[in-house]
Amino acid sequence: MAAILKQRANGSFGLAKFVLVPSGLWLGGWVWEKVVGTPVLASRGATARRHACLTTAGRWSGRLNYTEPHVPTPEDIIPTMLSFASVKPDETVFDLGSGDARIVIAAARDFHAKAVGVETRKRLVKASRRRIRELGLAKQATITCRNFKKVSLRKVDVLATYLSSYTLNLLTPKFTKELRPGVRIVNFDYPIPDWKATKEIEVIPKGWKKPHSIYLYVVPTKAQPEGPEAASASP
């Protein structure tokens, strides 16, 4: 442990502790990451509720990883997210970082979709699978304990997530490579950097004071150099 000078969200400075971890340094509101040998300092932002962690189970792989702290999606806005993405019966819905499987369960139970959650935390995976069995949704909903990088997105119809822009940016090459034209991506609170949203709505989750956005993207027939111009497609 050590103390350093840290910038607070309001612009002032104060002392903060940091911990050396296998993939870099965690600095409270900041992440000091070693990306392919190059240090990068990334801020969470004053209102960020999720941020990127750099390892899975504390292991240093030498390559990018995509995991985030478990911060549940506000349950009352999940039906809005799935409706916004026009989820249809028997479509395949993925949630990357599914946590307690609330999006997966809602997609399977309320929208009759084939829902798949991807989660690295074994405790959450076990609890999610138990909950799915209790609800009688085992034929419609599954949870896989794998890293995002190792999960194929080629059969996805809808990607419903609550990921930070930082992690979405890391996943952009994977989206571009694996998602088929017409696939809908719906994400709560954070946009995909450099991608143009097809639609955006604001919601105020229960217990929250200010409106937050839900972003919808549609993978186009042909990706544009600066990112999908989703306005040319519709769900």
Summary of the structure (lengths in Angstrom):
residues: 235
radius of gyration: 18.1
end to end distance: 49.7
largest distance: 53.2
contacts: 720
relative contact order: 0.12
helix: 23%
strand: 31%
